[in-house]
Amino acid sequence: MGRFTLAAVCSALTVLSGCSSPETAGPDTQRLTVHVEERLPFDDTSFTQGLEVADNGTIYVGTGQEGESRLYTRTPEGEKLRSIDLDPEFFGEGITLHDGTVWQLTWLHGTAIKRDAATLEETGRENYAGEGWGLCSRADEDELIFSDGTAELRRMDPETFEERERFTVTMDGQPVEGLNELECVGDEVYANVFTTTNIMRIDADSGKVTAVIDASALENNAAPDPNNVLNGIAHIPGTEEFYLAGKRWPDMYHVTFKPETAAK
């Protein structure tokens, strides 16, 4: 079963499958919305799977599709800096920066590719079990957080990529399925729910969802295709601001997250 179909079934069968719905969030879950600060140009050929921002402002983009997957860097204004192709059999997935290294997942091959963050040259590979979807770094905790499209997140060793443990993401006691692209910010993990415009803010220690962020206000100007969905969350270092992007989107959005009532 393909990724789009799997997530769509989970969304459609929320009650039967046990998947938690953002619309049923309880009173303890904050509701936020996206406020667009700026619209920036993006590469509409990029099947975006991962988005990261370095401390110097350089943006890293990981893309998917067999024979088309790559990792590249660019400026916020859109100038391409470096680019490297993945082996053609790989379907690229999430990326993260950690201590001068870029880790990039592959969807079905169980291979994590390690690269030098400055040159993008490969420095190693490690294996993992199951599918790879999203990845983010908690540098202060010396761990990576890894998603595989389920409600479980994994804690990974940032050097060896060995799995340390798994924990389940829940909202009001129910698992939240379809966790995809990730971004770690302090003690929180931001995860977009695949095929939706919802982003979950998750307590990285307990796994509890503390906020649901509604990103439906973002204009999806990609060509009509069920795969061209929101997919890309990158925290801008030193701020409370983020970049959001999507698969084959011609735009990247510089945003802030605000309470629903404050954004109206």
Secondary structure, DSSP 8 states (H G I E B T S, - for coil): --HHHHHHHHHHTHHHHT---GGG--TTSEEEEEEEEEEEE--TT--EEEEEE-TTS-EEEEE-STTT-EEEEE-TT--EEEEEE--TT--EEEEEEETTEEEEEESSS-EEEEEETTT--EEEEEE-SS---EEEEEGGGTEEEEE-SSSEEEEE-TTT--EEEEEE-EETTEE---EEEEEEETTEEEEEETTSSEEEEEETTT-BEEEEEE-TTS---S-S-TT--EEEEEE-TTSS-EEEEETT-SEEEEEEEEEHHHH-
